[in-house]
Amino acid sequence: MDQPDGDQRDELDAKIERALDELWVRFLPDIEDRVKVLAGAAAALCAGDFAPESRVAAESAAHKLAGILGTFNLNRGTELAREYEATVAPNAQLDPNSGERLSWIVREIRTMMENRKPGMENRKPGA
């Protein structure tokens, strides 16, 4: 199979950029909703009012975020979402600092989302 030439690669890259940006816009409301679930659960934990249903919802939201953030090359966001998920897993022991750590994770994920670069720039390692 022939490799695409420079112009074909540029055209393909432009299509991928548009597709990634369209997907980001499409999934952003769901991503934001999941981050809100994480923020609410972290706040509840800090307040000493962390109900079992909050834990289940937070674990599910963190799991879904871990997958979708990697799709958009927010790999550090994926790592943080996995840490959040592990922290609130049913068998995990929460300690007095867990709520603060989870709140920090939420802030970091939000910052990454706000700073996400469009298209191909976001596909480059380290972006």
C-alpha atoms as a printed R data frame, in Angstrom:
    type eleno elety resid chain resno       x      y      z
1   ATOM     1    CA   MET     A     1   0.000  0.000  0.000
2   ATOM     2    CA   ASP     A     2   1.364  3.399 -0.971
3   ATOM     3    CA   GLN     A     3   2.119  5.942  1.709
4   ATOM     4    CA   PRO     A     4   0.296  9.275  1.301
5   ATOM     5    CA   ASP     A     5   2.404 12.146  0.016
6   ATOM     6    CA   GLY     A     6   2.806 15.409  1.933
7   ATOM     7    CA   ASP     A     7  -0.337 17.035  0.538
8   ATOM     8    CA   GLN     A     8  -2.416 13.925  1.226
9   ATOM     9    CA   ARG     A     9  -1.060 13.777  4.787
10  ATOM    10    CA   ASP     A    10  -1.903 17.443  5.310
11  ATOM    11    CA   GLU     A    11  -5.424 16.862  4.025
12  ATOM    12    CA   LEU     A    12  -5.819 13.796  6.229
13  ATOM    13    CA   ASP     A    13  -4.475 15.702  9.241
14  ATOM    14    CA   ALA     A    14  -6.958 18.514  8.582
15  ATOM    15    CA   LYS     A    15  -9.831 16.000  8.462
16  ATOM    16    CA   ILE     A    16  -8.677 14.406 11.700
17  ATOM    17    CA   GLU     A    17  -8.413 17.857 13.317
18  ATOM    18    CA   ARG     A    18 -11.963 18.712 12.335
19  ATOM    19    CA   ALA     A    19 -13.258 15.344 13.506
20  ATOM    20    CA   LEU     A    20 -11.503 15.615 16.879
21  ATOM    21    CA   ASP     A    21 -12.783 19.125 17.418
22  ATOM    22    CA   GLU     A    22 -16.325 18.113 16.458
23  ATOM    23    CA   LEU     A    23 -16.172 15.167 18.850
24  ATOM    24    CA   TRP     A    24 -14.823 17.382 21.635
25  ATOM    25    CA   VAL     A    25 -17.744 19.789 21.194
26  ATOM    26    CA   ARG     A    26 -20.193 16.897 21.031
27  ATOM    27    CA   PHE     A    27 -18.930 15.142 24.171
28  ATOM    28    CA   LEU     A    28 -17.999 18.203 26.240
29  ATOM    29    CA   PRO     A    29 -21.399 18.476 27.982
30  ATOM    30    CA   ASP     A    30 -21.145 14.824 29.103
31  ATOM    31    CA   ILE     A    31 -17.558 15.330 30.220
32  ATOM    32    CA   GLU     A    32 -18.527 18.439 32.172
33  ATOM    33    CA   ASP     A    33 -21.431 16.582 33.810
34  ATOM    34    CA   ARG     A    34 -19.076 13.818 34.931
35  ATOM    35    CA   VAL     A    35 -16.631 16.342 36.357
36  ATOM    36    CA   LYS     A    36 -19.523 17.933 38.270
37  ATOM    37    CA   VAL     A    37 -20.334 14.528 39.778
38  ATOM    38    CA   LEU     A    38 -16.703 14.211 40.882
39  ATOM    39    CA   ALA     A    39 -16.718 17.725 42.324
40  ATOM    40    CA   GLY     A    40 -19.933 17.084 44.236
41  ATOM    41    CA   ALA     A    41 -18.666 13.825 45.670
42  ATOM    42    CA   ALA     A    42 -15.363 15.404 46.706
43  ATOM    43    CA   ALA     A    43 -17.221 18.258 48.410
44  ATOM    44    CA   ALA     A    44 -19.502 15.786 50.181
45  ATOM    45    CA   LEU     A    45 -16.506 13.807 51.384
46  ATOM    46    CA   CYS     A    46 -14.842 16.981 52.688
47  ATOM    47    CA   ALA     A    47 -18.082 17.854 54.511
48  ATOM    48    CA   GLY     A    48 -18.334 14.374 56.044
49  ATOM    49    CA   ASP     A    49 -21.506 13.628 54.110
50  ATOM    50    CA   PHE     A    50 -20.303 11.036 51.586
51  ATOM    51    CA   ALA     A    51 -23.279  8.768 50.942
52  ATOM    52    CA   PRO     A    52 -22.856  5.331 49.337
53  ATOM    53    CA   GLU     A    53 -24.783  6.450 46.239
54  ATOM    54    CA   SER     A    54 -22.376  9.391 45.833
55  ATOM    55    CA   ARG     A    55 -19.497  6.956 45.950
56  ATOM    56    CA   VAL     A    56 -21.030  4.740 43.269
57  ATOM    57    CA   ALA     A    57 -21.846  7.717 41.027
58  ATOM    58    CA   ALA     A    58 -18.354  9.178 41.471
59  ATOM    59    CA   GLU     A    59 -16.662  5.874 40.717
60  ATOM    60    CA   SER     A    60 -18.715  5.470 37.533
61  ATOM    61    CA   ALA     A    61 -18.106  9.066 36.403
62  ATOM    62    CA   ALA     A    62 -14.369  8.779 37.065
63  ATOM    63    CA   HIS     A    63 -14.205  5.514 35.114
64  ATOM    64    CA   LYS     A    64 -15.948  7.069 32.105
65  ATOM    65    CA   LEU     A    65 -13.771 10.169 32.284
66  ATOM    66    CA   ALA     A    66 -10.616  8.080 32.330
67  ATOM    67    CA   GLY     A    67 -11.609  6.632 28.972
68  ATOM    68    CA   ILE     A    68 -12.837  9.733 27.202
69  ATOM    69    CA   LEU     A    69 -10.047 12.086 28.299
70  ATOM    70    CA   GLY     A    70  -7.442  9.809 26.741
71  ATOM    71    CA   THR     A    71  -9.325  9.961 23.455
72  ATOM    72    CA   PHE     A    72  -8.559 13.669 23.356
73  ATOM    73    CA   ASN     A    73  -4.925 13.174 24.409
74  ATOM    74    CA   LEU     A    74  -5.558 14.444 27.915
75  ATOM    75    CA   ASN     A    75  -3.525 11.541 29.207
76  ATOM    76    CA   ARG     A    76  -2.724 13.160 32.543
77  ATOM    77    CA   GLY     A    77  -6.470 13.658 32.979
78  ATOM    78    CA   THR     A    78  -6.922  9.942 32.392
79  ATOM    79    CA   GLU     A    79  -4.346  9.164 35.071
80  ATOM    80    CA   LEU     A    80  -6.030 11.490 37.538
81  ATOM    81    CA   ALA     A    81  -9.492 10.106 36.788
82  ATOM    82    CA   ARG     A    82  -8.146  6.595 37.412
83  ATOM    83    CA   GLU     A    83  -6.685  7.744 40.718
84  ATOM    84    CA   TYR     A    84 -10.058  9.243 41.637
85  ATOM    85    CA   GLU     A    85 -11.804  6.027 40.658
86  ATOM    86    CA   ALA     A    86  -9.423  3.919 42.757
87  ATOM    87    CA   THR     A    87  -9.816  6.259 45.721
88  ATOM    88    CA   VAL     A    88 -13.609  5.929 45.801
89  ATOM    89    CA   ALA     A    89 -13.780  2.242 44.839
90  ATOM    90    CA   PRO     A    90 -16.005  0.267 47.230
91  ATOM    91    CA   ASN     A    91 -13.062 -1.603 48.755
92  ATOM    92    CA   ALA     A    92 -10.880  1.514 49.132
93  ATOM    93    CA   GLN     A    93 -10.314  2.978 52.567
94  ATOM    94    CA   LEU     A    94 -10.935  6.720 52.632
95  ATOM    95    CA   ASP     A    95  -8.756  8.784 54.926
96  ATOM    96    CA   PRO     A    96  -9.124 12.362 56.216
97  ATOM    97    CA   ASN     A    97  -7.102 13.742 53.291
98  ATOM    98    CA   SER     A    98  -9.064 11.924 50.575
99  ATOM    99    CA   GLY     A    99 -11.590 14.720 50.061
100 ATOM   100    CA   GLU     A   100  -8.883 17.334 49.606
101 ATOM   101    CA   ARG     A   101  -7.004 15.132 47.155
102 ATOM   102    CA   LEU     A   102 -10.165 14.426 45.171
103 ATOM   103    CA   SER     A   103 -10.990 18.153 45.064
104 ATOM   104    CA   TRP     A   104  -7.487 18.831 43.756
105 ATOM   105    CA   ILE     A   105  -7.938 16.162 41.070
106 ATOM   106    CA   VAL     A   106 -11.174 17.824 39.942
107 ATOM   107    CA   ARG     A   107  -9.445 21.212 39.687
108 ATOM   108    CA   GLU     A   108  -6.605 19.687 37.663
109 ATOM   109    CA   ILE     A   109  -8.988 17.969 35.253
110 ATOM   110    CA   ARG     A   110 -10.949 21.189 34.778
111 ATOM   111    CA   THR     A   111  -7.737 23.089 34.053
112 ATOM   112    CA   MET     A   112  -6.720 20.493 31.465
113 ATOM   113    CA   MET     A   113 -10.111 20.739 29.810
114 ATOM   114    CA   GLU     A   114  -9.925 24.534 29.673
115 ATOM   115    CA   ASN     A   115  -6.420 24.419 28.216
116 ATOM   116    CA   ARG     A   116  -7.084 21.698 25.663
117 ATOM   117    CA   LYS     A   117  -5.602 22.618 22.312
118 ATOM   118    CA   PRO     A   118  -7.704 21.983 19.224
119 ATOM   119    CA   GLY     A   119  -7.178 19.343 16.594
120 ATOM   120    CA   MET     A   120  -3.786 17.934 15.736
121 ATOM   121    CA   GLU     A   121  -1.944 20.053 18.296
122 ATOM   122    CA   ASN     A   122  -3.727 18.024 20.886
123 ATOM   123    CA   ARG     A   123  -2.515 14.756 19.368
124 ATOM   124    CA   LYS     A   124   1.145 15.602 19.855
125 ATOM   125    CA   PRO     A   125   2.789 13.938 22.862
126 ATOM   126    CA   GLY     A   126   3.145 16.279 25.786
127 ATOM   127    CA   ALA     A   127   0.333 18.553 24.625
